[in-house]
Amino acid sequence: MTWRDEAGHFAFGAGIAIGTGGSTCWQLGLGLAGTAGLLKAAWDSEGHSHVEALDFGATVAGGVTGAVMVALA
């Protein structure tokens, strides 16, 4: 775990929320960012990496930030 790893997860979550939320559906973007975080944790749990709660948290935090940006746009 490094700050760069968490920053990457944050950026990925924000990108999903902004990219899929468009200008009208911030809920969709937030939901997809959370789903992506869960799927990544499931992938990691299959032995591909270590499951880290901070990875999921950073992805969701990015999703929330992106969703707020979409909602306010």
C-alpha positions in Angstrom: 0.0 0.0 0.0 1.3 3.4 -1.0 -0.2 6.8 -1.4 0.3 6.4 -5.2 -1.8 3.2 -5.1 -4.6 4.9 -3.2 -4.4 8.0 -5.5 -4.8 5.7 -8.5 -7.9 4.1 -6.9 -9.3 7.5 -6.2 -8.7 8.7 -9.7 -10.2 5.6 -11.2 -13.3 6.0 -9.0 -13.7 9.6 -10.0 -13.2 8.8 -13.6 -15.9 6.1 -13.6 -18.3 8.5 -11.8 -17.7 11.4 -14.2 -17.4 9.3 -17.3 -20.6 7.2 -16.8 -22.6 9.7 -14.8 -22.8 12.1 -17.8 -24.4 15.4 -16.9 -27.6 14.0 -15.5 -27.2 10.8 -13.6 -24.6 11.1 -10.8 -26.2 8.1 -9.0 -25.3 5.8 -11.9 -21.7 7.0 -11.8 -21.4 6.6 -8.0 -23.0 3.1 -8.1 -20.6 2.0 -10.9 -17.6 3.3 -9.0 -18.6 1.4 -5.9 -19.3 -1.7 -7.9 -15.9 -1.5 -9.5 -14.3 -1.2 -6.1 -16.1 -4.4 -5.0 -15.2 -6.3 -8.1 -11.5 -5.3 -7.7 -11.6 -6.6 -4.1 -13.2 -9.8 -5.3 -10.5 -10.2 -7.9 -7.8 -9.6 -5.4 -9.3 -12.2 -3.0 -8.9 -14.8 -5.7 -5.1 -14.6 -5.1 -4.3 -12.0 -7.7 -3.2 -9.5 -5.0 -3.9 -8.5 -1.4 -7.4 -7.3 -0.5 -7.1 -3.9 1.1 -10.0 -1.9 2.6 -8.2 1.3 1.7 -8.3 0.4 -2.0 -12.0 0.1 -1.8 -12.4 3.2 0.3 -10.3 5.3 -2.1 -12.2 4.1 -5.1 -15.5 5.0 -3.4 -14.2 8.3 -2.2 -13.2 9.1 -5.8 -16.6 8.0 -6.9 -18.3 10.3 -4.4 -16.1 13.2 -5.5 -16.8 12.6 -9.2 -20.6 12.2 -8.5 -20.6 15.5 -6.6 -18.8 17.2 -9.6 -21.4 15.7 -12.0 -24.3 16.8 -9.7 -23.0 20.3 -9.5 -22.3 20.7 -13.2 
